[in-house]
Amino acid sequence: MMRGINVGGQKIIRMENLRASFEALGFRRARSYVQSGNVVFESTKASPNGLSKIIGNKILSDYGFSVPGF
């Protein structure tokens, strides 16, 4: 899980763009919940810690900011 996306008017990402980033990583059935920054997806690529790093790097690459994962 990631923290800090679309909270308090900072680090704003449109949900369709965020879903597209997850899909570009090869995750299946990526879907988001309103403008919350939450995405549910399917993957067999890595452990939860590995996924956090992969997603964090993609957000940094695509949107220019880092988000803490947990």
N, C-alpha and C positions, 0 to 999 in steps of 0.2 A: 504494500500500500504506500501511496505517496501522500505527502502533506503539502499544503500551501498553494495548490492550483485553484484559481478562481475564488480566492478568499480575500475579502477586504479591498477589492479593486486592483490587486496586484497579481502579477503572473497569470494574466488572462489568456486562455486558449479556448477557441471555439470547439465545441464538442465534436463536430464533424471532422475538424482537423486533427484532434486528438485521436479519434477512432482511426483515421487514415494513417497516422503514425504507428499505431499498434498493428494495423493490418500490414503495413510496410515491413514490420519486423517478422511477419509470418504468423502472427497470432490468429487463431480462428475465432469466429463468432464474436468479434469485438463489438460491444455495445456500451453506451454511456447512460448515465442517469442525470437528467436535466442538465443544468449548467454547473454541476457540482465538482467536476474534475474526476469523478469516479468512473472507472471503466471495468467491466467484467469481460473476461476473455478466456479462451482455452489455449493451452500450450503444453507441450511435452519437452520443451527446449532445455530447461534448466531448473535448478532448485529455486525456492522463493528468493534467497539472497542473490542468486545469479540473475533472476528476472529483474529484481530491483535495480541492479547495476545496468543491465541492458536497456531497460526503459529510461532510467535516468540519463544515460548517455544519449539516447535518441531524443529526449526532450531538450537537452542541452544543444544538440546538433540542429534540431528543427526550429527551436524557439529562442535559443540564446540565453537560457537561464537554467540553473540547477534546482532540483527539488529534493528535499530529504526523503529518504525511504525508511520504512521500518517493517 
